[in-house]
Each structure stands twice: as C-alpha cells, then as structure tokens.
Amino acid sequence: MKFTLGIFEGKLIVNRRYQRKLVWTKDEKSQLIDTMIKRYPLPLILLAEVEIDGVAKYEIIDGMQH
C-alpha cells in the first residue's frame, strides 16, 4: 500500500480569518492519521489552490466539522 499524503506536506494553509481555533486533541489527530493510512472513508474537505511566492499551496476552505 502506498501512502500519498506527502504531496500536501508543507502545502496546506489554515486561514485564521475564517477558520476556528484548533480543537482536536493529539489522540484525535492520531486517530485521523490512522484512518487515512487504513484508507477508511473521510468526510469531505474543501481545498482552494493558491499561489504564494510562485509556489502552489492549498488553503483549507472547509471541513465537515459544522
């Protein structure tokens, strides 16, 4: 099994103007990563591609947290 989330390494942006504060515990973050590694379904996460200093990055617009 190939794990490909590395394509987003250093490229995800959280815009604090409209994203709420981080509320996940370390254990919950670990469980999310485990879910991805096991390829279990995840809720929708919306990303917008933006360019910063000539580099393509991905701004997190929304997740199914609401």
N, CA, C and O atoms as CSV, one atom per row, in Angstrom:
chain,resi,resn,atom,element,x,y,z
A,1,MET,N,N,0.852,-1.186,0.000
A,1,MET,CA,C,0.000,0.000,0.000
A,1,MET,C,C,0.892,1.241,0.000
A,1,MET,O,O,1.825,1.346,0.796
A,2,LYS,N,N,0.601,2.156,-0.880
A,2,LYS,CA,C,1.361,3.401,-0.971
A,2,LYS,C,C,0.567,4.519,-0.302
A,2,LYS,O,O,-0.607,4.722,-0.612
A,3,PHE,N,N,1.202,5.237,0.607
A,3,PHE,CA,C,0.558,6.343,1.318
A,3,PHE,C,C,1.025,7.640,0.673
A,3,PHE,O,O,2.216,7.948,0.709
A,4,THR,N,N,0.118,8.401,0.086
A,4,THR,CA,C,0.495,9.536,-0.751
A,4,THR,C,C,0.175,10.912,-0.184
A,4,THR,O,O,0.212,11.895,-0.923
A,5,LEU,N,N,-0.134,11.012,1.092
A,5,LEU,CA,C,-0.452,12.341,1.633
A,5,LEU,C,C,0.751,13.272,1.644
A,5,LEU,O,O,0.596,14.472,1.873
A,6,GLY,N,N,1.946,12.745,1.402
A,6,GLY,CA,C,3.140,13.567,1.356
A,6,GLY,C,C,3.073,14.660,0.297
A,6,GLY,O,O,3.816,15.638,0.370
A,7,ILE,N,N,2.194,14.504,-0.682
A,7,ILE,CA,C,2.071,15.532,-1.718
A,7,ILE,C,C,1.596,16.863,-1.142
A,7,ILE,O,O,1.782,17.912,-1.759
A,8,PHE,N,N,0.982,16.821,0.043
A,8,PHE,CA,C,0.499,18.050,0.681
A,8,PHE,C,C,1.462,18.576,1.747
A,8,PHE,O,O,1.198,19.606,2.367
A,9,GLU,N,N,2.565,17.879,1.960
A,9,GLU,CA,C,3.494,18.274,3.014
A,9,GLU,C,C,3.991,19.698,2.786
A,9,GLU,O,O,4.561,20.014,1.742
A,10,GLY,N,N,3.766,20.542,3.778
A,10,GLY,CA,C,4.193,21.933,3.695
A,10,GLY,C,C,3.352,22.794,2.768
A,10,GLY,O,O,3.705,23.944,2.507
A,11,LYS,N,N,2.243,22.258,2.267
A,11,LYS,CA,C,1.444,22.993,1.287
A,11,LYS,C,C,0.039,23.320,1.771
A,11,LYS,O,O,-0.721,23.947,1.033
A,12,LEU,N,N,-0.333,22.922,2.979
A,12,LEU,CA,C,-1.680,23.209,3.479
A,12,LEU,C,C,-1.655,24.490,4.304
A,12,LEU,O,O,-0.774,24.692,5.141
A,13,ILE,N,N,-2.630,25.345,4.054
A,13,ILE,CA,C,-2.724,26.637,4.733
A,13,ILE,C,C,-4.056,26.709,5.476
A,13,ILE,O,O,-5.110,26.411,4.913
A,14,VAL,N,N,-3.996,27.105,6.741
A,14,VAL,CA,C,-5.205,27.358,7.518
A,14,VAL,C,C,-5.332,28.866,7.657
A,14,VAL,O,O,-4.471,29.508,8.259
A,15,ASN,N,N,-6.391,29.436,7.111
A,15,ASN,CA,C,-6.626,30.872,7.172
A,15,ASN,C,C,-7.394,31.186,8.458
A,15,ASN,O,O,-8.582,30.881,8.568
A,16,ARG,N,N,-6.730,31.778,9.401
A,16,ARG,CA,C,-7.344,32.048,10.713
A,16,ARG,C,C,-8.433,33.129,10.649
A,16,ARG,O,O,-9.165,33.319,11.620
A,17,ARG,N,N,-8.546,33.836,9.523
A,17,ARG,CA,C,-9.610,34.844,9.431
A,17,ARG,C,C,-10.984,34.210,9.471
A,17,ARG,O,O,-11.932,34.814,9.973
A,18,TYR,N,N,-11.105,32.993,8.944
A,18,TYR,CA,C,-12.418,32.361,8.952
A,18,TYR,C,C,-12.404,30.921,9.424
A,18,TYR,O,O,-13.457,30.284,9.436
A,19,GLN,N,N,-11.266,30.381,9.812
A,19,GLN,CA,C,-11.227,29.041,10.391
A,19,GLN,C,C,-11.187,29.173,11.909
A,19,GLN,O,O,-10.501,30.034,12.460
A,20,ARG,N,N,-11.932,28.308,12.560
A,20,ARG,CA,C,-11.926,28.369,14.020
A,20,ARG,C,C,-10.628,27.789,14.571
A,20,ARG,O,O,-9.853,27.163,13.848
A,21,LYS,N,N,-10.405,28.011,15.866
A,21,LYS,CA,C,-9.197,27.531,16.508
A,21,LYS,C,C,-9.166,26.005,16.487
A,21,LYS,O,O,-10.205,25.345,16.452
A,22,LEU,N,N,-7.960,25.467,16.508
A,22,LEU,CA,C,-7.773,24.027,16.525
A,22,LEU,C,C,-8.346,23.454,17.813
A,22,LEU,O,O,-7.990,23.902,18.903
A,23,VAL,N,N,-9.221,22.478,17.698
A,23,VAL,CA,C,-9.874,21.918,18.878
A,23,VAL,C,C,-9.636,20.416,19.017
A,23,VAL,O,O,-10.206,19.792,19.912
A,24,TRP,N,N,-8.823,19.830,18.172
A,24,TRP,CA,C,-8.564,18.399,18.236
A,24,TRP,C,C,-7.460,18.097,19.247
A,24,TRP,O,O,-6.479,18.833,19.351
A,25,THR,N,N,-7.635,17.009,19.985
A,25,THR,CA,C,-6.585,16.547,20.897
A,25,THR,C,C,-5.535,15.787,20.081
A,25,THR,O,O,-5.776,15.447,18.923
A,26,LYS,N,N,-4.385,15.525,20.676
A,26,LYS,CA,C,-3.347,14.747,19.993
A,26,LYS,C,C,-3.864,13.356,19.641
A,26,LYS,O,O,-3.549,12.830,18.574
A,27,ASP,N,N,-4.658,12.755,20.533
A,27,ASP,CA,C,-5.210,11.427,20.272
A,27,ASP,C,C,-6.154,11.450,19.068
A,27,ASP,O,O,-6.127,10.536,18.244
A,28,GLU,N,N,-6.978,12.476,18.963
A,28,GLU,CA,C,-7.898,12.583,17.820
A,28,GLU,C,C,-7.132,12.770,16.512
A,28,GLU,O,O,-7.505,12.199,15.487
A,29,LYS,N,N,-6.062,13.565,16.543
A,29,LYS,CA,C,-5.234,13.741,15.346
A,29,LYS,C,C,-4.615,12.413,14.933
A,29,LYS,O,O,-4.580,12.070,13.752
A,30,SER,N,N,-4.128,11.673,15.924
A,30,SER,CA,C,-3.530,10.368,15.659
A,30,SER,C,C,-4.547,9.414,15.040
A,30,SER,O,O,-4.222,8.667,14.117
A,31,GLN,N,N,-5.776,9.441,15.548
A,31,GLN,CA,C,-6.833,8.590,15.002
A,31,GLN,C,C,-7.165,8.973,13.559
A,31,GLN,O,O,-7.438,8.096,12.739
A,32,LEU,N,N,-7.146,10.264,13.239
A,32,LEU,CA,C,-7.400,10.706,11.865
A,32,LEU,C,C,-6.316,10.178,10.925
A,32,LEU,O,O,-6.617,9.676,9.843
A,33,ILE,N,N,-5.064,10.294,11.340
A,33,ILE,CA,C,-3.961,9.785,10.517
A,33,ILE,C,C,-4.101,8.275,10.330
A,33,ILE,O,O,-3.894,7.767,9.228
A,34,ASP,N,N,-4.446,7.560,11.391
A,34,ASP,CA,C,-4.654,6.119,11.311
A,34,ASP,C,C,-5.779,5.789,10.320
A,34,ASP,O,O,-5.672,4.836,9.548
A,35,THR,N,N,-6.847,6.575,10.345
A,35,THR,CA,C,-7.961,6.392,9.414
A,35,THR,C,C,-7.493,6.541,7.972
A,35,THR,O,O,-7.888,5.763,7.104
A,36,MET,N,N,-6.648,7.546,7.716
A,36,MET,CA,C,-6.137,7.763,6.361
A,36,MET,C,C,-5.223,6.625,5.922
A,36,MET,O,O,-5.306,6.159,4.785
A,37,ILE,N,N,-4.362,6.183,6.814
A,37,ILE,CA,C,-3.444,5.091,6.481
A,37,ILE,C,C,-4.217,3.823,6.140
A,37,ILE,O,O,-3.844,3.082,5.230
A,38,LYS,N,N,-5.297,3.581,6.876
A,38,LYS,CA,C,-6.118,2.382,6.635
A,38,LYS,C,C,-7.089,2.565,5.468
A,38,LYS,O,O,-7.838,1.655,5.112
A,39,ARG,N,N,-7.056,3.778,4.876
A,39,ARG,CA,C,-7.911,4.108,3.733
A,39,ARG,C,C,-9.410,3.989,4.040
A,39,ARG,O,O,-10.203,3.600,3.183
A,40,TYR,N,N,-9.772,4.327,5.260
A,40,TYR,CA,C,-11.189,4.389,5.613
A,40,TYR,C,C,-11.769,5.680,5.034
A,40,TYR,O,O,-11.028,6.633,4.793
A,41,PRO,N,N,-13.072,5.723,4.810
A,41,PRO,CA,C,-13.679,6.953,4.275
A,41,PRO,C,C,-13.513,8.137,5.235
A,41,PRO,O,O,-13.550,7.982,6.456
A,42,LEU,N,N,-13.331,9.311,4.652
A,42,LEU,CA,C,-13.226,10.557,5.414
A,42,LEU,C,C,-14.316,11.515,4.966
A,42,LEU,O,O,-14.788,11.433,3.832
A,43,PRO,N,N,-14.721,12.430,5.851
A,43,PRO,CA,C,-15.655,13.478,5.409
A,43,PRO,C,C,-14.983,14.376,4.372
A,43,PRO,O,O,-13.757,14.409,4.261
A,44,LEU,N,N,-15.790,15.086,3.630
A,44,LEU,CA,C,-15.315,15.999,2.603
A,44,LEU,C,C,-14.491,17.135,3.199
A,44,LEU,O,O,-14.862,17.718,4.218
A,45,ILE,N,N,-13.379,17.438,2.557
A,45,ILE,CA,C,-12.548,18.585,2.923
A,45,ILE,C,C,-12.368,19.412,1.655
A,45,ILE,O,O,-11.871,18.909,0.648
A,46,LEU,N,N,-12.767,20.670,1.703
A,46,LEU,CA,C,-12.662,21.545,0.530
A,46,LEU,C,C,-11.359,22.332,0.577
A,46,LEU,O,O,-11.042,22.969,1.581
A,47,LEU,N,N,-10.605,22.280,-0.526
A,47,LEU,CA,C,-9.349,23.000,-0.642
A,47,LEU,C,C,-9.414,23.953,-1.828
A,47,LEU,O,O,-10.079,23.674,-2.825
A,48,ALA,N,N,-8.723,25.072,-1.713
A,48,ALA,CA,C,-8.581,26.004,-2.840
A,48,ALA,C,C,-7.096,26.117,-3.148
A,48,ALA,O,O,-6.284,26.360,-2.255
A,49,GLU,N,N,-6.750,25.939,-4.415
A,49,GLU,CA,C,-5.346,26.083,-4.805
A,49,GLU,C,C,-5.013,27.570,-4.892
A,49,GLU,O,O,-5.698,28.331,-5.575
A,50,VAL,N,N,-3.963,27.968,-4.200
A,50,VAL,CA,C,-3.496,29.353,-4.212
A,50,VAL,C,C,-2.005,29.355,-4.517
A,50,VAL,O,O,-1.312,28.365,-4.281
A,51,GLU,N,N,-1.520,30.464,-5.039
A,51,GLU,CA,C,-0.091,30.579,-5.323
A,51,GLU,C,C,0.516,31.583,-4.365
A,51,GLU,O,O,0.052,32.719,-4.261
A,52,ILE,N,N,1.556,31.158,-3.666
A,52,ILE,CA,C,2.259,32.035,-2.727
A,52,ILE,C,C,3.739,32.004,-3.089
A,52,ILE,O,O,4.372,30.949,-3.061
A,53,ASP,N,N,4.278,33.159,-3.425
A,53,ASP,CA,C,5.680,33.270,-3.846
A,53,ASP,C,C,6.016,32.289,-4.960
A,53,ASP,O,O,7.092,31.691,-4.971
A,54,GLY,N,N,5.084,32.131,-5.900
A,54,GLY,CA,C,5.305,31.265,-7.044
A,54,GLY,C,C,5.159,29.776,-6.771
A,54,GLY,O,O,5.452,28.952,-7.638
A,55,VAL,N,N,4.705,29.427,-5.568
A,55,VAL,CA,C,4.557,28.019,-5.196
A,55,VAL,C,C,3.071,27.712,-4.992
A,55,VAL,O,O,2.367,28.459,-4.313
A,56,ALA,N,N,2.599,26.612,-5.580
A,56,ALA,CA,C,1.207,26.202,-5.405
A,56,ALA,C,C,1.013,25.646,-4.001
A,56,ALA,O,O,1.758,24.772,-3.560
A,57,LYS,N,N,0.009,26.159,-3.310
A,57,LYS,CA,C,-0.354,25.684,-1.969
A,57,LYS,C,C,-1.858,25.449,-1.961
A,57,LYS,O,O,-2.550,25.796,-2.919
A,58,TYR,N,N,-2.363,24.864,-0.884
A,58,TYR,CA,C,-3.780,24.533,-0.789
A,58,TYR,C,C,-4.353,25.084,0.513
A,58,TYR,O,O,-3.983,24.657,1.607
A,59,GLU,N,N,-5.265,26.040,0.367
A,59,GLU,CA,C,-5.905,26.638,1.528
A,59,GLU,C,C,-7.121,25.802,1.913
A,59,GLU,O,O,-7.960,25.471,1.075
A,60,ILE,N,N,-7.196,25.470,3.193
A,60,ILE,CA,C,-8.323,24.689,3.687
A,60,ILE,C,C,-9.513,25.640,3.812
A,60,ILE,O,O,-9.500,26.562,4.627
A,61,ILE,N,N,-10.533,25.405,2.998
A,61,ILE,CA,C,-11.715,26.255,2.982
A,61,ILE,C,C,-12.717,25.789,4.025
A,61,ILE,O,O,-13.233,26.590,4.805
A,62,ASP,N,N,-12.986,24.494,4.033
A,62,ASP,CA,C,-13.984,23.977,4.961
A,62,ASP,C,C,-13.822,22.467,5.096
A,62,ASP,O,O,-13.357,21.782,4.184
A,63,GLY,N,N,-14.218,21.979,6.253
A,63,GLY,CA,C,-14.323,20.547,6.502
A,63,GLY,C,C,-15.705,20.286,7.065
A,63,GLY,O,O,-16.427,21.225,7.401
A,64,MET,N,N,-16.073,19.051,7.168
A,64,MET,CA,C,-17.410,18.705,7.653
A,64,MET,C,C,-17.451,18.735,9.184
A,64,MET,O,O,-17.869,17.766,9.818
A,65,GLN,N,N,-17.020,19.837,9.762
A,65,GLN,CA,C,-16.982,19.992,11.212
A,65,GLN,C,C,-18.198,20.765,11.720
A,65,GLN,O,O,-18.455,20.797,12.923
A,66,HIS,N,N,-18.936,21.377,10.820
A,66,HIS,CA,C,-20.041,22.249,11.234
A,66,HIS,C,C,-21.325,21.468,11.365
A,66,HIS,O,O,-22.362,22.038,11.706
